[in-house]
Amino acid sequence: MSGGVLDHVGFAAVVGRPSSGKSSFLNTLCGSKVSIVSRVPQTTRDCIRAIHNESDTQIVFVDTPGMHRSERAYNHRLYNLAREAIAEADAVLCLIDLARDFGEEEAHLLEALCDRAAQTIIACNKLDLASMEVFEKRKGDIREIIEAHDLLAISALNRKDTLRVSQALAALLPSGARLYPEDYYTDQTQRHRIAEVVREKIFQNLREEIPHASCVLVEEIIFDETRERARVTAMIYVESESQKGIVIGSRGAMIRKLGITARADLEEIFGYPVDLFLRVSVRRAWRRDTEFLRLLEKQYQGG
């Protein structure tokens, strides 16, 4: 490295079926919570950027919504976000879940990457839950569809494995100046991070239709410099009165639990005390409300 130019700099789109481990991979690699994690599929709703820095490398990972076929307009929007990230990236990391059978959805995903095969690293994830024999069979399934630049077996929970993947991706990137300061590990706005942490707690604590029928809008952040403490108010939107009752819980037990667990994560992320106030409101069919979706996107884009 000389003159401020790094050997490897660029964007890597992270794609995979829902729950393939994309968020876990990024959180492990960056050593901090960048993307929310849940056992419920389709947790990620926007392309979240995680930044990995080494002495000669900076990789900006774009964590995309899980790719799967769906006729629903909202899911179609998420699918298009992932396709756009693939087209714009310098390299692509595709995660395949070794713990589930290889089927039509996996084949469809890999077919979508064929035009970028030379720039694609495929990481077969969850080796901690499967055997090398399963990986060997999966390699055959994958190579019938695409001849990627590299094909690895990993556990996204193992940092050595994530570093091995980052090194393989770095080889595909050009030299250049840093895109972000060296101490950055994400470019998410403060409101974005708060909303995502609250959403994670909803996904972790509620089931059925509630997680996907809910969204979070941060209304106000006030930082008290004298006390070095932040006051955050946020609204959880759901689609029906019955869903609102479930999120609030008996005598407010669930909304308190969401607030307590989210506050603990936020204080760890930001490094100062946070007073978090959550409310719940009904906004029917918000997933089809173009104006409301634009408002949510402004929060995620820093507008």
N, C-alpha and C positions, 0 to 999 in steps of 0.2 A: 504494500500500500504506500502511495506517495502523493503529495500535493492534495491531500484531502479526498482522493479518489479511492473507493473500495473496489476490491476484486469482483464482488458479486452484490448487485443491488437490483431489486425489482419486486413485482407483485406476484403472489402465488394464490390462486383461487383454491379453496378447500371445499370439495364437493363429496357427496355421499348420500345414501338413503337416510331417511329419518332414523335417529338413534344409532348411527354408525360410529359415533365417538368423535365427531369433529370438534365439538366444544371441549371435551376432555383433553384431546390432543393439544389444543392451543393453550389451555390453562396449565397443563404440565410443562410444555415447552417454555412458556413465558414466566412460569413460577409465580403467577398471580391470576386471580379470577378475571378473565377477559370476557368470556362468553358463558351464559347460564347453562347449567347442566340439569337434565331431568330424564327420568325413564319414560316420560310421555313423549311420543313422536311429535315432530313439527314444533319444537320449542323456539328455534331461531326464526325471527320474522324479518330481519334486515341483514344486509351484508356488513358484518362487524369486522373491524380491522384489528389485528394483533400484530405487534412488531417485535421481531426477533433480531437482536444485535449480537454480532461477534466482532472481533478486531478487524476482520477483512470483509465482513458480510452484513448486509441489512436486508431481511426478507419481510415484506409487508403481507401478512396472510389475510385473505378476505374470506371470513367464515360465512358460507352461504346457507340459506334455508335448505332443509333436506329435500332432495329431488325425488318426486314421485308423481305418477300420473293421477290427475284428478280433473273432473269437469267443473268443479266449483270455481267461481271467478276469483275468489281470494287466494286459493291455493295455486291457481294458474298464474297470478301475479307473483307469488313466491318462486314458482318454477322459472318464470322469466327473469327474475332477479339473479338466480343462479346461472342461467344461460348467459346473461350479459357479463357476469363476473368472469366466466370461463373465456369468453371472446376477448376480453380486455386484458387478461392477465399475461404475464411473461411465462409463467409455468402453472401447472395444475397438479394438485395433490388430491387423489381420489381415495377415500377410505371405504373398504369393503369389510363387512362384519363377518368374521369367521364363525361366530356363534349361531348364525342362522343359515338356513339352506340357501343355496344360490338359485335364484329364480328369474322370472320374467322382468321384475323391476330392476334387478342388478344388470341384466343384459341390456335393458333399455338405457340405463345410465351409461354403461360402457360404450354403447353405440354412439351416444351423444358426444363422446370424447374422441372418437376415431380421427377427426380432422386435426386434433391436437396431440396425437399419440406420441410424437417425438418430444413434446414438452411436458409429458404427463408421468408422474410417479404414482404408482398404485401401492398403497399400504394396506395389507390385510390385517385388520385390527382385532383385538381381543384374543391375542395368542394366550393370554392367561386363562381363557375359558375354553380353548380348543387345543388340538395337538398339531404337531408338524405334519402328520399324515393328512389331516384335514387341509392344511395349507397346500401341500403338494397336489391334492385333488383340485383345490380351488385355482391353483396356477393354471392347470389344464383348461378349466372352464373359462378363465379370463383370456387366455391366449388364443382361444378359438374365436374371440371377438376382436381383441385389440392387442397389438404388440407395443406396449408402453416402453418408455425409456428405461424404467426400472420397476421391479416388483419385489416388495419387501414384506416380511411378516413382523408385526410389532404388537406391543401393548401400549395404548395411548396413556396408560398410567405410569409407564416406565420412562423416566426422563432420558436415559441413555438411548432408548429406542427413538424418542422424538428428535433427539439431536442427530441421530443417524439419518433420519428422514430429512432434516433441515440441510444436512451436508449434501445429500443427493439432489435436493432442489437447488441449492446454491450453485451447483455445477451447470445448471441450465440458465443462470442469470448473467447478464452483461455487467461490465464494470461501470462505475458511475459514482456520483456524489450521494451522500446520505439524503434520503427523502424526509426523514424526521430526526430530531435530536437523539443522541445516543441513549439517553436515559428514558426515552418514551417506550412503553410497551403496548399502548393502544392510543387511538386518536378519538375515542368516543367522548362526547360531551358529558358534563357532569349530570345533566338531566337524563341523558340516555342511560348512563350507568345506574342511576337511582331507579329508573323505571324498570330496567332489566332485572335488577336484584329483587324488586318486589314481585315481578312476574315469575321469577324462579321460585319464590316461596309459594305462590299460588299453584304452580305446577307440582311442587313437592308435597303439598298438603291437601289438595283437592283433586277429585277425580271426575269421571263422567264427562259431561260437556263443558264444565266450568272453565278449565284452563284455556281452551281454544275460543271460548265465548267471551273472554275477558281481555282487557287491555289497561294500561296504566298511563295516566297523564300527570306529570309533575307540574303542580300549579305555582309553587313558590319555593324559593331557596333564599333564606336570609342568614348571612354569616355574621355572628357577633364577635368582632375582633377583640373586644375587651375580655370576653369569657372564652374566646377561641372555641366556639361551639356553633353548630349550624342547626337551624330550624327548617324542616322540610315538610311541606304539605303536598299530598298526592291523592288523586282520585282514581279509584278502580272502577272501570266501566264494565257492566255486564249487559246481557240482552233481555233479561226478564226479572220480574219481582221475585220469583222463586229462587233464581240464581243469586240475587242480592241477599236474600235471607240466608242462603247457605254460606256465602262469603263472610257475612257478619257472624253467623253462628249463634248458638244458644247464649243469651245474655252477653253477646259480643266476644265470646271466647275465641272464635276463629280469627276475627280481624285483629284481636290483640296478639295472637300467636304469630300472625303474618308480620305485624309491626315489630315485635320483639326480635324475631329471627332475622328480618331484613335489616334492622338497625345494627345488629351485631356485625353483619357483613359490611355494611356501609362504613362503620367506624374503623374496621380493619383496612378497608380500601383507602379511605381518605385520611386516616391517621388523626382524627379529632372526634370529640363527642358529637352525636347527631340526635336531635329530637325529631322523631318521625311521626307525622300525624296522617293516618289513612282514613279515607271515607269511601263509600260505595254508592254508585249512582247507576240507574238504568238508562241505557241508550240503545233502543231496539235496532237490530239490523245494522250495527255500526260498521260491520265488515263490508257493507254495500254502500256506505255513506261516503261519497268521494270527498266532500268537504272536510269531514271528520278525519278521514285517512290522511289527507294533506296536512292537517294539524298535527297528527301523530308523527308524520315524516319530518316536519319542521323540528320537532323535539329531537329526533334522532340525527338530524343533519346540523343541529346547532343554530337553527333559525329562531 
